[in-house]
Every structure is written in structure tokens, then in C-alpha cells.
């Protein structure tokens, strides 16, 4: 129930139904208004506060924070943003972030990968090709493919971004197939990245990853 209330309120905030600056009624009044216990509402506000969406102050009540204070890369917030129907700007922002981080990460990973990581990426690629990205199995394999690459960087700061990057990949992949199947097969793009990674070719890996992300953005924009 707590998670459900937090999610419902988050979607209302992220969609603009509850805009920045909105002040909620008192906990007692609002809990009664939406038909939940005061403790459940308080816990939901605690969850949203931890993610930067709201701020509670004595006597001032609970207020929706400005967007700049939201933890937009929090995996839960990413999921809730897609539940609220993401804007074109939000989608482009995610892909620009990926273009900033992942091509350089791919280059580092190609220079540092080991045989076990090459094999793990190969198996993930095979599963993606076998199941396709329209299936949960295929999407999980896609995330494993990218996770192996990030972990192969041996860079803790890059790996710390993994949960956000994985969430962005997962939700954009689902989003761009919400109305119809992908018109383009993305497996060849992943195979080019794998080939560069396996060969230890840093520049080829950088280029392959950048091209993979650009094509994924184009697919997403076409699905809108």
C-alpha cells in the first residue's frame, strides 16, 4: 500500500497534475480525502522526500519541490516517469546522458575486459537474438549485455551509474515498442559493439556504442 500511494503521488507530480509549489492539505485531511491511513500517507511522503519530489516542514506542510531537486536518475523515478508518459525532452535528455557516458565507458571496457567478460557478453547477445527485445527474456539479456560492459571498465564511479543506465535502457526499450514492434532490428548494432569489445579495440567500441545509442534514440522518436 505504501509503495502504491508513493507511486500514485509521484506520477501525479511527474505528470504535472501536482505542479512544483503545490502544497498538500494537512496529513490528517489529505489521508481522509484519499481514503488511506495517516501512517501510510506519512510513509509515502517519506519515500517521495527521499527522492527529492517533496519537502515537509513543520507548520509549512508538505510541498512539491522544483524539478531541479528531483532525483531524476533514481530507478523508481525513471519507472514512474514512464508511467506518467515522458515528454520528448525527457527522452532526449536520457539519451544525451547515455551518449555522454556510455561511449567512453565502452572504450575503457574494451581495453580492460577479460575472457570471462567476453564470454558473458557473447551469451547475452545470443539470448537477445534468440528472444528479441519485445520479450522480457530479451530485455533482460540486453541489460546483462550492457552491465557486463560497464563492469568491465573496473571504474567504480562508472559502475555506480549502472542502475540508472539499466533502468533507462529498460524503460525506453519498452516505451518504443508500446504501440507496435520495432521497425529496425537492433541486434546488428549490438553485435558490432560486441566485436569491438572482444577485439579490445577501444575506438571501435566507442564508435559502435555511440551509433547504437543514436539509432535507439531515432527508434524512440519514431515511436512517439
Order of alpha helices (4+ residues) and beta strands (2+ residues): alpha-alpha-alpha-beta-beta-alpha-alpha-alpha-alpha-alpha-alpha-alpha-alpha
